[in-house]
Amino acid sequence: MKKILSLVVAVSMIITLTACASSGNAAAEAPKETPAATEAATEAPAATEAATEAAKVADVASSDTGEEAKEKIETVNADYYCEDQPRIFMTNAYYTAPFCAPLHEQMEKSAKDYNVDLTIVDGKGDNNTQYEQIQSAIDEGYDGIIYFPADTAGTISIVKLLNDSGVPYSVIDSLVDSSVEDTITVFAGPNNITMGEVLGNAAVEKLADGGKVLMLSGSPGADPAIKRSTGFHNIVDGVDSIEIMAEQWVDGWDTATAMSIMQDMITTYGEDIDLVFCADDGIFQGAQQALEAAGIMDKVTCLSTGANSYSCEQIRNGKLYGAVLHSAKEEGKLGLEACIDVIKGKIKQGDSKWYQCSSPLVTKENVDEWDGIGW
């Protein structure tokens, strides 16, 4: 299959405000990001990918403005309308995560627009559960399957099951293990390493005179969690004046878990905390609650991914310095459209197409432009 072109991240400073943005309906090759091994540990893991991780280049048009991105989300594309109302089954490993409620809502809206009978089930963050759910969907004769993986290691057997079944499918949000990546049909989601690098550059800019950082990364083993962490380390680890004091993984991307972890970190590090990296907006909300209860919110810079409506408001009032957009609406629509393209025969097994989500850095300067697009 056609391989993605690579650029060296020596030019990573080009991703200042807009990084890795793309068209909502165009297909590009899947980014070749190598997953890093991870454990749910207190201290930040050693960098597992080179600091000069190659930037991924997709041959799709970028969403340069919020208005353009909004139009792509809201447009009902007649090419995806299905006369025969196919039955599509989706298993979502993080069904209850805050990000996924608006993702499901957008998928259901788009399914109605495109005459699709859509079923979404809770994968319970468990590979065995998802394997059994997908096997049942295959046995029940679903016309298509959308797979939102639990963790990278578990994707190997599930991708093989999907490929052997011959049922059209798409993978969303989390890339599969590199050993089977070239065998999939299509991936819909962002470049998570780039998202982490955008936040890393923002941290370096904000901590120009140096500082101490804590990281609240996502669910252990989840591809987006690993890669956002990796991208952040790619940038920050090379800056001598910035110290990452500790990193913890937030199981299930859960807000209450993030608050509890942040409380413990405040007890340990207290006034030494200059900046907190949050792997998504739900985690940021938990961290914010702990920081405000401790009376140090105004002394700490926070960064996040998501740029949902709540976080955009926190950007306006100065509680959140910036967030890289991860639009649940865009990802939900793209994931369904990708599966429909496979059903219609436009994409085949092994094509490894990439329907890429937009990922600009949202700050006070551009929050009005991007608010409402995230989730």
Secondary structure, DSSP 8 states (H G I E B T S, - for coil): -----EE-GGGGGG-SSEES---SS--EE------------SS-----S-TT--EE--SS----SHHHHHHHHH---GGG--TT--EEEEEETTTTSTTHHHHHHHHHHHHHHTT-EEEEEE-TT-HHHHHHHHHHHHHTT-SEEEEE-S-TTTHHHHHHHHHHHT--EEEESS---TTTGGG-SEEEE--HHHHHHHHHHHHHHHTTT-EEEEEEE-STT-HHHHHHHHHHHHHHTT-TTEEEEEEEE-GGG-HHHHHHHHHHHHHHHGGG--EEEESSHHHHHHHHHHHHHTT-GGG-EEEEEE--HHHHHHHHTTS--EEEE--HHHHHHHHHHHHHHHHTTSS-TT--EEEE--EEEE-TTTHHHHTTT--
